[in-house]
């Protein structure tokens, strides 16, 4: 399978009534990723409050954190659509 055949199939997953194979496995992986990202964010906060210094300034840390939140949010939105047959864009037909 090459990119030219895989890409249209991927975009078909965004149509209502379509879902990816093994949707439950993908949903579980998404939940685990959300928990991991939350735990890492909490660990950084706890480490900072305990006096364990992180060798970056707060502005850089805030920018990196915002980027991670944006990426996880975008991935969550995509995973929500492609793992459910009830949501998505209506087909033209």
C-alpha positions as CSV (number, residue, x, y, z in Angstrom):
1,X,0.0,0.0,0.0
2,X,1.4,3.4,-0.9
3,X,0.6,6.9,0.2
4,X,-1.7,7.5,-2.8
5,X,-4.0,4.7,-1.8
6,X,-3.7,5.0,2.0
7,X,-4.5,8.8,2.1
8,X,-7.9,8.6,0.6
9,X,-8.8,5.7,2.8
10,X,-7.7,7.7,5.9
11,X,-9.8,10.7,4.9
12,X,-12.8,8.4,4.4
13,X,-12.6,7.6,8.1
14,X,-13.8,11.2,8.8
15,X,-17.2,10.4,7.1
16,X,-20.1,9.6,9.4
17,X,-20.7,5.9,9.5
18,X,-17.1,5.0,9.1
19,X,-14.6,3.9,11.8
20,X,-11.1,2.5,12.1
21,X,-10.6,-1.2,12.7
22,X,-10.0,-2.1,16.3
23,X,-11.7,1.1,17.5
24,X,-11.7,0.0,21.1
25,X,-7.9,-0.6,21.1
26,X,-7.4,2.9,19.6
27,X,-9.7,4.4,22.2
28,X,-7.8,2.7,25.0
29,X,-4.5,4.0,23.6
30,X,-5.9,7.5,23.5
31,X,-7.1,7.3,27.1
32,X,-3.7,6.0,28.2
33,X,-1.9,8.8,26.4
34,X,-4.1,11.4,28.1
35,X,-3.4,9.9,31.5
36,X,0.3,9.8,30.7
37,X,0.4,13.5,29.6
38,X,-1.6,14.5,32.7
39,X,0.7,12.5,35.0
40,X,3.8,14.1,33.4
41,X,2.4,17.6,33.8
42,X,1.5,16.8,37.4
43,X,5.0,15.4,38.1
44,X,6.6,18.5,36.8
45,X,4.4,20.7,39.0
46,X,5.2,18.5,42.1
47,X,8.9,18.5,41.3
48,X,8.9,22.3,41.0
49,X,7.0,22.8,44.3
50,X,9.4,20.4,46.0
51,X,12.4,22.5,45.0
52,X,13.7,20.3,42.2
53,X,14.8,22.7,39.6
54,X,14.1,22.2,35.9
55,X,16.9,23.7,33.8
56,X,14.7,25.8,31.6
57,X,13.0,29.1,32.2
58,X,9.3,29.3,32.9
59,X,8.5,31.0,29.6
60,X,10.0,28.1,27.6
61,X,8.3,25.5,29.9
62,X,5.0,27.3,29.3
63,X,5.5,27.3,25.6
64,X,6.4,23.6,25.5
65,X,3.4,22.8,27.7
66,X,1.1,24.8,25.5
67,X,2.4,23.0,22.4
68,X,1.9,19.6,24.1
69,X,-1.7,20.5,25.1
70,X,-2.4,21.7,21.5
71,X,-1.0,18.5,19.9
72,X,-2.8,16.2,22.3
73,X,-6.1,18.1,21.8
74,X,-5.8,17.8,18.0
75,X,-5.0,14.1,18.2
76,X,-7.9,13.6,20.6
77,X,-10.3,15.2,18.1
78,X,-9.0,13.1,15.2
79,X,-9.1,9.9,17.3
80,X,-12.7,10.7,18.5
81,X,-13.9,11.0,14.9
82,X,-12.1,8.1,13.4
83,X,-13.0,5.6,16.2
84,X,-16.7,6.3,16.1
85,X,-19.2,5.5,13.4
86,X,-21.7,8.0,14.9
87,X,-19.7,11.2,14.4
88,X,-18.0,12.7,11.4
89,X,-18.8,14.6,8.3
90,X,-21.9,13.7,6.4
91,X,-21.2,12.0,3.0
92,X,-22.2,13.8,-0.2
93,X,-24.4,10.9,-1.3
